[in-house]
Amino acid sequence: MSETPPAVAEGVTPGPSGRLLSLFDGHRLTPTQRRIAHCLVRHASDAPFLSSVEVAELAGVSQPSVTRFAVALGFDGYPALRRRLRELGPADPGEPGGGQESARDAVRNEQQQAVLAEIANLQHLAAVLADPEPVLQAARLLAASRPLLVLGLRAASAQAHGFAYFAAKVHPDVRLLAEGGTMALDRIEQAVQAGATTLICFALPRHPRELVDLLSAARRAGLTVITVADSAFAPVAELTDLMLPAAVGSSLVFDTACAPMMLGRVLLQAMCDELPDSVARLEAFELAAAARGLFVG
């Protein structure tokens, strides 16, 4: 599976806010730095003329944070970034919001840009899935592992929880690892002793150091590691036997992970196809749920 796509969908003409957002695309920014980026987008018309102190006050951060933000974008400092903002120029009068874009419009456009970026990530994933073999290979490994370990820490814990929740409906023994530490190492050893052969890992930015430790332990224990990550070049790539990349969105303060979630659901579908009793298990669950009145609708 190939590398991550550009963050802006093709055919989308950026407005004033979009031109600023394009300056930030492709850079891995911390939440504080994204806060600064969003502040500049909201004040798109004034941004080229603001000092670093003024930006810091508007964003509610320290002045050194603004300097570090500029350096993270590849500039020598904030003055160089401000020169680049001036080179981008104000909006053309004929553009929507050109020359008179309000802060409210800027926020709306920024939100739309984030959604469009996520759509582009999903479109890229759809194109990658034209070759089904990596997913089918992963599904065979997942279905054959008894028990099956599902790992996801911090930002990726939601992905791991979701995958494990649905996997448990069709797989006889699913074990979730959503916290690191020595207890997680114990559970890996116990799973291997019980017959586990495969671990699926969800690895999303920012990648915890303890995730590397757990995957190293899993490999030493003889487990095959399948990883759904934001990039084929994620820090855990060297500890992965089968890498399945799905891009995350970074336009908002916190990452959006629609593509990794979708890839997880695709893997679940493929795993169901590899489990001969998956349909029977699902039907049994539905009967039990109805008998218990588990759902209201």
NUZAMI-41368 format. One record per residue: residue number from 1; x negated, y negated, z of N, C-alpha, C in turn; residue in three letters. Coordinates in steps of 0.02 Angstrom, whole numbers. Atoms other than C-alpha are relative to their C-alpha. Layout:
! residues N
PT   k    n_x    n_y    n_z   ca_x   ca_y   ca_z    c_x    c_y    c_z   r
PT NUM      X      Y      Z      X      Y      Z      X      Y      Z ALA
...
! end
This chain:
! residues 297
PT   k    n_x    n_y    n_z   ca_x   ca_y   ca_z    c_x    c_y    c_z   r
PT   1    -43     59      0      0      0      0    -45    -62      0 MET
PT   2     44     57     13    -69   -169    -48      5    -53     53 SER
PT   3      8     52    -51   -110   -327     46     61    -46      2 GLU
PT   4    -57     42    -12     10   -458    110     10    -51    -55 THR
PT   5    -17     46     53    101   -579     -7     -9    -72     21 PRO
PT   6     -1     70    -20    100   -768    -14     62    -13     41 PRO
PT   7    -54     12    -48    213   -847    114     59    -36    -30 ALA
PT   8    -54     38     31    321   -946     -8     27     38    -59 VAL
PT   9    -30    -37     55    443   -863   -126    -12    -37    -65 ALA
PT  10     11     29     65    410   -891   -310     62    -38    -22 GLU
PT  11    -56     38     26    518  -1020   -395     27    -52     47 GLY
PT  12    -23     49    -49    540  -1125   -239    -44    -62     -5 VAL
PT  13     38     63      5    488  -1306   -265     -2    -34     67 THR
PT  14      3     28    -67    424  -1376   -102     16    -74      1 PRO
PT  15    -13     70    -12    492  -1540    -39    -54    -29     44 GLY
PT  16     51     30    -44    399  -1657     80    -23     47     55 PRO
PT  17     19    -47    -53    405  -1532    222    -36     61    -29 SER
PT  18     30    -59     32    363  -1390    103    -72    -12    -19 GLY
PT  19     70     15     19    205  -1478     44    -45      5     61 ARG
PT  20     40     -6    -61    145  -1489    223     -6     73     20 LEU
PT  21      2    -70    -18    192  -1309    258    -48     40    -43 LEU
PT  22     46    -35     44     93  -1252    107    -72     -9     21 SER
PT  23     67     12    -25    -60  -1328    188    -18     49     56 LEU
PT  24     12    -45    -57    -38  -1211    337      4     73    -19 PHE
PT  25     -8    -70     21      0  -1052    238    -68     35     -2 ASP
PT  26     60    -40      4   -128   -914    252    -47     -8     59 GLY
PT  27     42     10    -59   -198   -973    419     34     31     61 HIS
PT  28    -26    -30    -61   -176   -874    579     -8    -50     56 ARG
PT  29      0     52    -50   -128  -1008    705     28     26     65 LEU
PT  30    -26    -17    -66    -99   -992    891     68    -35      8 THR
PT  31    -64     35    -11     73  -1041    960     -8    -75     12 PRO
PT  32     11     71    -10      1  -1208   1017    -14    -35    -66 THR
PT  33     16     30     65    -70  -1241    844     61     -3    -45 GLN
PT  34    -62      2     40     96  -1195    764     46    -56     24 ARG
PT  35    -39     55    -27    180  -1320    880    -23    -66    -32 ARG
PT  36     27     60     32     65  -1453    809     22     -3    -73 ILE
PT  37    -20     -3     71    102  -1396    631     73    -20     -8 ALA
PT  38    -71     16      4    289  -1407    663     12    -74     14 HIS
PT  39     -6     71    -15    268  -1580    737    -17    -41    -62 CYS
PT  40     18     37     61    180  -1639    579     54      7    -54 LEU
PT  41    -53    -10     49    317  -1563    472     60    -43     16 VAL
PT  42    -58     40    -20    452  -1649    572    -11    -75    -12 ARG
PT  43     17     70     12    361  -1814    548    -40     -6    -65 HIS
PT  44     36     -6     63    311  -1781    368    -20    -67    -29 ALA
PT  45     14     64     31    322  -1961    311    -52    -40     38 SER
PT  46     47     37    -42    218  -2028    457    -66     36     11 ASP
PT  47     58    -42    -18     94  -1884    474    -66    -27    -27 ALA
PT  48     66     23     25    -42  -1958    359    -28    -60     36 PRO
PT  49     23     62    -32    -52  -2113    468     -5      6     76 PHE
PT  50      3     -9    -72    -48  -2038    643    -71     17     22 LEU
PT  51     64    -18    -30   -202  -2030    752      7     67     35 SER
PT  52     -2    -64    -35   -249  -1869    840     34     -8     68 SER
PT  53    -32     12    -64   -193  -1946   1004     76     -5     -9 VAL
PT  54    -72      6     12    -23  -1991    930     31     68    -16 GLU
PT  55    -25    -67     16     -2  -1816    859      6     41     64 VAL
PT  56      0    -37    -63    -47  -1743   1029     60    -20     42 ALA
PT  57    -57     23    -40     84  -1851   1115     66     24    -29 GLU
PT  58    -62    -22     32    219  -1807    988     11     75      9 LEU
PT  59     -6    -73     -5    181  -1621    999      0     24     72 ALA
PT  60      2    -20    -70    160  -1620   1187    -59     45     16 GLY
PT  61     61    -40    -11    -17  -1547   1180    -57    -47     15 VAL
PT  62     58     42    -13   -191  -1608   1220    -32    -23    -65 SER
PT  63     35     25     60   -296  -1710   1098    -51     51    -26 GLN
PT  64     46    -51     25   -432  -1574   1091     37     56    -37 PRO
PT  65    -38    -52     36   -295  -1452   1037     12    -21    -72 SER
PT  66    -11     25     68   -261  -1563    886    -65      8    -41 VAL
PT  67     64     -9     35   -446  -1560    842    -11     73    -17 THR
PT  68      8    -72     14   -452  -1370    858     48     23    -55 ARG
PT  69    -48    -16     52   -298  -1361    749    -28    -17    -69 PHE
PT  70     30     21     64   -386  -1458    610    -56     47    -20 ALA
PT  71     56    -46     14   -539  -1346    624     27     68    -22 VAL
PT  72    -30    -65     18   -428  -1191    615     25      0    -72 ALA
PT  73    -22      5     69   -364  -1255    448    -58     -6    -49 LEU
PT  74     59      3     43   -542  -1267    383    -30    -69     -9 GLY
PT  75     26     68      5   -574  -1453    408    -53    -12     53 PHE
PT  76     52     16    -49   -722  -1531    498     28    -29     64 ASP
PT  77    -32     30    -58   -605  -1621    615     66    -31    -21 GLY
PT  78    -64     29     17   -442  -1715    624     -4    -54    -54 TYR
PT  79      3     50     54   -500  -1863    516      1     31    -70 PRO
PT  80      0    -33     66   -533  -1743    372     69     27    -16 ALA
PT  81    -68    -24     11   -362  -1665    395     46    -58    -18 LEU
PT  82    -43     57     15   -280  -1836    395    -13    -26    -71 ARG
PT  83     14     20     69   -369  -1880    232     36     46    -48 ARG
PT  84    -35    -47     44   -298  -1722    157     75    -13     -1 ARG
PT  85    -71     17     -3   -124  -1769    217     16    -60    -43 LEU
PT  86    -11     59     41   -143  -1936    131     -5     18    -74 ARG
PT  87      6    -21     69   -199  -1850    -29     63     35    -25 GLU
PT  88    -62    -33     20    -40  -1747    -28     53    -51    -20 LEU
PT  89    -43     54     20     51  -1912    -40     70      5     27 GLY
PT  90    -70     -1    -23    227  -1962      9     44     34    -51 PRO
PT  91    -48    -32     46    379  -1882    -68     18    -47    -56 ALA
PT  92    -24     39     55    434  -1941   -238     71    -24     15 ASP
PT  93    -67     26    -16    589  -2052   -229     55     45    -26 PRO
PT  94    -52    -42     29    683  -1928   -339      9     66     34 GLY
PT  95     -6    -63    -35    652  -1780   -226     54     -3     52 GLU
PT  96    -47      0    -55    784  -1726   -103    -34    -23     64 PRO
PT  97     30     26    -60    743  -1830     49    -62    -41    -14 GLY
PT  98     61     35     17    603  -1916    -46     -3    -70     27 GLY
PT  99     10     66    -26    538  -2068     44     43    -18     59 GLY
PT 100    -44     18    -56    676  -2063    173     24     63     36 GLN
PT 101    -19    -62    -33    675  -1887    245      3    -11     75 GLU
PT 102     -8      9    -72    743  -1890    420    -31     59     37 SER
PT 103     28    -55    -40    673  -1786    562     48     60     -1 ALA
PT 104    -49    -55      1    835  -1686    559     -7     40    -65 ARG
PT 105      9    -35     64    810  -1645    373    -63     40      0 ASP
PT 106     64    -36      0    630  -1597    403      6     65     38 ALA
PT 107     -9    -61    -39    680  -1472    537     40     50    -40 VAL
PT 108    -40    -45     40    815  -1401    423    -41     31    -55 ARG
PT 109     41    -25     55    693  -1384    278    -52     50     26 ASN
PT 110     49    -45    -29    565  -1303    391     31     68     15 GLU
PT 111    -34    -62    -15    690  -1173    446     15     39    -65 GLN
PT 112    -12    -33     64    738  -1138    266    -64     29    -28 GLN
PT 113     64    -25     25    556  -1120    221    -20     64     35 GLN
PT 114     16    -60    -37    533   -991    358     41     59    -26 ALA
PT 115    -43    -54     26    681   -890    292    -24     21    -69 VAL
PT 116     24    -16     68    616   -901    113    -66     40      3 LEU
PT 117     63    -36     -7    445   -842    171     14     72     21 ALA
PT 118    -17    -68    -21    526   -692    256     30     40    -57 GLU
PT 119    -28    -33     60    624   -653     98    -56     22    -46 ILE
PT 120     58    -18     43    459   -655      2    -36     61     28 ALA
PT 121     32    -58    -30    386   -532    127     39     64    -16 ASN
PT 122    -42    -58     15    533   -415    100     -2     19    -74 LEU
PT 123      6    -14     72    521   -432    -89    -66     36    -14 GLN
PT 124     65    -32      9    338   -386    -79      3     73     24 HIS
PT 125     -6    -68    -26    379   -234     28     39     43    -49 LEU
PT 126    -39    -38     48    511   -180    -98    -42     21    -60 ALA
PT 127     43    -16     57    382   -189   -237    -50     54     19 ALA
PT 128     48    -50    -22    256    -89   -136     31     69      6 VAL
PT 129    -34    -64     -9    384     46   -100     18     34    -66 LEU
PT 130     -9    -34     65    394     82   -287    -42     64     -2 ALA
PT 131     39    -61     -8    259    208   -242     21     31     66 ASP
PT 132    -28    -27    -62    350    318   -114    -48     46     37 PRO
PT 133     42    -52    -28    205    436    -78    -26    -16     70 GLU
PT 134     24     13    -68    129    346     74     54      9     53 PRO
PT 135    -55     -8    -48    299    341    161     18     74      7 VAL
PT 136    -16    -71     -3    336    522    116    -53     39     38 LEU
PT 137     54    -33    -36    166    576    180      7    -13     75 GLN
PT 138     -9     17    -70    196    483    343     60     37     30 ALA
PT 139    -60    -34    -25    370    558    360    -12     73     15 ALA
PT 140     15    -70    -12    304    734    345    -40      9     64 ARG
PT 141     40     -3    -61    177    701    482     42    -14     62 LEU
PT 142    -43     18    -57    306    620    596     48     57     17 LEU
PT 143    -48    -53    -11    432    760    574    -32     62     30 ALA
PT 144     34    -61    -22    303    895    609    -27     -5     71 ALA
PT 145     31      9    -65    238    822    772     50     12     56 SER
PT 146    -42    -16    -58    313    896    933    -44     -1     62 ARG
PT 147    -42     59      5    313    784   1031    -29    -52    -49 PRO
PT 148     21     56     42    302    623    929    -12    -61     43 LEU
PT 149     17     60    -38    213    474   1007     13    -62    -41 LEU
PT 150    -13     64     33    271    298    964    -31    -54     44 VAL
PT 151     38     50    -37    155    156   1016     10    -70    -27 LEU
PT 152     -5     70     19    182    -31   1015     -7    -44     61 GLY
PT 153     13     42    -59    113   -161   1136     16    -73    -14 LEU
PT 154    -13     72      3    161   -341   1171     46    -18    -57 ARG
PT 155    -44     23     54    228   -421   1011     31     57    -39 ALA
PT 156    -24    -57     39    248   -251    930     44     47     41 ALA
PT 157    -39    -45    -42    341   -173   1077     72      6    -24 SER
PT 158    -69     -2     24    510   -220   1003      7     47    -59 ALA
PT 159     -1    -45     57    468   -129    842     -5     73     23 GLN
PT 160      8    -68    -25    411     25    937     63     24     36 ALA
PT 161    -62    -18    -35    566     23   1049     55     19    -50 HIS
PT 162    -52    -12     49    681     12    898    -11     66    -37 GLY
PT 163     15    -61     36    593    151    805     12     61     44 PHE
PT 164     -7    -57    -45    588    266    956     74     13     17 ALA
PT 165    -71     -8    -16    772    234    996     36     40    -54 TYR
PT 166    -34    -35     55    832    291    825    -32     68    -14 PHE
PT 167     34    -63     13    700    426    804     24     54     48 ALA
PT 168    -21    -49    -50    760    510    964     67     31    -16 ALA
PT 169    -64    -28     20    930    539    883     -8     60    -46 LYS
PT 170      9    -54     49    855    658    755    -61     42     15 VAL
PT 171     62    -36    -16    685    710    824      7     29     71 HIS
PT 172    -12    -32    -66    683    833    972    -40    -28     58 PRO
PT 173     41     23    -55    545    749   1072    -39    -63    -21 ASP
PT 174     32     65     16    500    564   1054    -22    -32     65 VAL
PT 175     28     30    -61    387    480   1181    -26    -70    -16 ARG
PT 176     16     70     14    373    291   1184    -56    -24     46 LEU
PT 177     54     33    -37    214    200   1238      4    -75    -14 LEU
PT 178     -9     72     10    255     16   1261    -43    -41     48 ALA
PT 179     45     35    -46    127    -26   1396    -67     36     -2 GLU
PT 180     67    -28      2    -60      0   1400    -23     25     68 GLY
PT 181     28    -21    -64   -176     50   1539    -12     74      6 GLY
PT 182     18    -70    -11   -228    215   1615     61     46     -2 THR
PT 183    -60    -42      4    -48    277   1626     14     19    -72 MET
PT 184    -10    -15     71    -35    265   1437    -50     52    -24 ALA
PT 185     51    -51     17   -197    363   1420     21     69     26 LEU
PT 186    -25    -63    -27   -123    496   1534     54     30    -44 ASP
PT 187    -57    -24     40     33    507   1427    -23     25    -68 ARG
PT 188     28    -25     62    -70    527   1269    -28     70     10 ILE
PT 189     29    -66    -15   -165    672   1348     55     52     11 GLU
PT 190    -55    -46    -14     -3    751   1409     36     20    -64 GLN
PT 191    -34    -15     63     77    737   1237    -41     48    -42 ALA
PT 192     43    -44     39    -73    819   1155      3     71     28 VAL
PT 193     -4    -66    -32    -67    961   1281     67     34    -15 GLN
PT 194    -66    -27     15    118    981   1240      7     18    -74 ALA
PT 195     -2    -18     70     78    999   1055      4    -57    -49 GLY
PT 196     -4     57     46     83    823    983    -57      1    -50 ALA
PT 197     51      3     53     -9    802    819     -5    -70    -31 THR
PT 198     -2     65     34     40    625    764     23    -54     48 THR
PT 199    -21     60    -36     55    452    839     15    -54    -52 LEU
PT 200    -14     57     43    142    309    749     -7    -63     42 ILE
PT 201     15     62    -35     82    137    800     27    -59    -39 CYS
PT 202    -20     64     28    160    -33    769    -49    -52     27 PHE
PT 203     53     46    -20     21   -163    770     12    -68    -33 ALA
PT 204    -15     66     26     66   -347    751    -41    -53     36 LEU
PT 205     38     53    -33    -26   -510    788     37    -25     63 PRO
PT 206     72     -7     -5    -99   -550    907    -16     68     27 ARG
PT 207     13    -70    -15   -178   -379    920    -34      7     68 HIS
PT 208     29     -7    -67   -208   -330   1102    -63     45     -1 PRO
PT 209     61    -40     -5   -380   -263   1146     16     70     25 ARG
PT 210    -16    -65    -28   -299   -122   1244     30     47    -53 GLU
PT 211    -26    -42     55   -215    -62   1083    -57     38    -33 LEU
PT 212     60    -32     29   -388    -26   1012    -22     57     45 VAL
PT 213     20    -52    -47   -429     72   1170     45     61     -5 ASP
PT 214    -47    -56      3   -271    178   1157     -7     39    -66 LEU
PT 215      7    -35     65   -294    216    972    -66     38     -2 LEU
PT 216     63    -36     -4   -475    263   1004      8     65     38 SER
PT 217    -13    -60    -40   -417    384   1138     42     50    -39 ALA
PT 218    -43    -45     40   -283    454   1021    -41     37    -52 ALA
PT 219     42    -32     51   -411    486    886    -46     52     32 ARG
PT 220     44    -47    -34   -530    569   1010     38     64     20 ARG
PT 221    -41    -57    -20   -387    681   1065     23     42    -60 ALA
PT 222    -17    -38     59   -363    738    886     66    -18    -33 GLY
PT 223    -63     21     30   -203    645    845    -11    -34    -67 LEU
PT 224     -2     38     62   -166    584    669     37    -65     14 THR
PT 225    -29     65    -15   -130    397    680     28    -31    -64 VAL
PT 226    -34     38     53     -4    312    566     14    -69     29 ILE
PT 227     -9     68    -26      2    123    583     40    -43    -48 THR
PT 228    -36     53     35    129     -5    527    -29    -65     26 VAL
PT 229     35     61    -21     29   -167    532     15    -58    -46 ALA
PT 230    -13     59     40     38   -343    467    -45     -6    -60 ASP
PT 231     49      3     54   -110   -314    353    -39     64     -4 SER
PT 232     43    -59      9   -213   -174    280    -68    -10     32 ALA
PT 233     64     16    -30   -361   -263    360      8    -19     73 PHE
PT 234    -10     13    -71   -289   -272    536    -57     30     41 ALA
PT 235     56    -24    -40   -414   -244    677      3     74     16 PRO
PT 236     -6    -71    -16   -347    -67    702     -8     44    -62 VAL
PT 237      3    -38     63   -375    -14    521    -49     58      5 ALA
PT 238     51    -53     -4   -532     86    562     22     58     45 GLU
PT 239    -24    -52    -45   -435    185    692     64     32    -26 LEU
PT 240    -63    -23     30   -293    228    572    -14     49    -56 THR
PT 241      6    -48     54   -275    380    461     43    -19    -59 ASP
PT 242    -46     21     53   -128    311    362     27    -69     17 LEU
PT 243    -20     69    -13   -101    123    354     58    -19    -45 MET
PT 244    -59     24     37     68     52    301      9    -74     16 LEU
PT 245     -5     72    -16     56   -139    292     67    -30    -20 PRO
PT 246    -61     39     13    207   -253    301    -11    -69     30 ALA
PT 247     20     67    -22    180   -440    313     48    -28     52 ALA
PT 248    -41     38    -48    242   -546    458      2    -72    -22 VAL
PT 249     -5     71     14    302   -724    441    -32    -40     55 GLY
PT 250     35     41    -50    201   -858    528     19    -74     -6 SER
PT 251    -20     70     10    299  -1016    484     28    -31     64 SER
PT 252    -29     25    -62    380  -1030    656    -50      7     57 LEU
PT 253     46     -3    -57    302  -1044    828    -18     72     16 VAL
PT 254     12    -71    -11    321   -856    850     12     39    -65 PHE
PT 255     -5    -39     62    296   -727    712     69     29    -10 ASP
PT 256    -61    -37     19    444   -653    621    -22     65    -34 THR
PT 257     23    -66     22    434   -468    581     55     40    -32 ALA
PT 258    -54    -36     35    578   -423    466    -28     57    -43 CYS
PT 259     28    -52     44    466   -327    345    -25     61     39 ALA
PT 260     19    -59    -40    385   -216    479     60     38     27 PRO
PT 261    -60    -34    -24    558   -180    550     31     41    -56 MET
PT 262    -30    -35     57    624   -133    378    -42     61    -19 MET
PT 263     43    -57     15    474    -22    346     10     56     51 LEU
PT 264    -14    -50    -51    507     65    511     64     38    -14 GLY
PT 265    -63    -34     17    686    101    457     -8     45    -61 ARG
PT 266     13    -42     58    625    167    290    -35     64     21 VAL
PT 267     34    -59    -26    508    284    383     49     47     36 LEU
PT 268    -49    -41    -34    653    343    491     43     39    -49 LEU
PT 269    -39    -34     51    756    383    337    -38     58    -30 GLN
PT 270     41    -53     29    614    480    260    -13     57     49 ALA
PT 271     10    -51    -50    583    572    423     63     43      8 MET
PT 272    -62    -38     -4    767    622    432      4     51    -57 CYS
PT 273     -1    -46     57    749    699    259    -46     59     11 ASP
PT 274     48    -54    -12    604    804    324     21     44     59 GLU
PT 275    -23    -39    -58    698    866    479     63     38    -20 LEU
PT 276    -57    -38     26    815   1007    427     63     -6     44 PRO
PT 277    -59      3    -44    929    985    580     19    -71     18 ASP
PT 278    -14     69    -18    937    795    578     74    -17     -6 SER
PT 279    -71     14      8   1115    789    512     40     31     58 VAL
PT 280    -35    -32    -55   1174    914    642    -10    -38     65 ALA
PT 281     13     38    -61   1090    813    780     41    -65      1 ARG
PT 282    -39     62      3   1173    652    721     74     14     12 LEU
PT 283    -70    -17    -10   1343    736    713     14     18     73 GLU
PT 284     -8    -18    -70   1319    808    887      0    -63     44 ALA
PT 285      2     62    -38   1275    636    953     66    -38     -8 PHE
PT 286    -63     36     12   1430    558    872     57     31     39 GLU
PT 287    -52    -34    -37   1542    690    950     -6    -15     75 LEU
PT 288     11     15    -71   1464    664   1121     17    -72     17 ALA
PT 289    -14     71    -12   1476    475   1104     75    -13      1 ALA
PT 290    -73     10      1   1661    487   1059     31     29     63 ALA
PT 291    -28    -32    -61   1696    605   1205    -12    -43     61 ALA
PT 292     17     42    -57   1611    485   1326     27    -71     -6 ARG
PT 293    -22     69     11   1688    328   1252    -58    -47      2 GLY
PT 294     62     38     -6   1513    264   1229      3    -68    -34 LEU
PT 295     -3     62     38   1555    130   1102     72    -27      0 PHE
PT 296    -66     31     -1   1701      7   1099     30     -7    -69 VAL
PT 297    -27      7     67   1718      3    911    -33     47    -48 GLY
! end
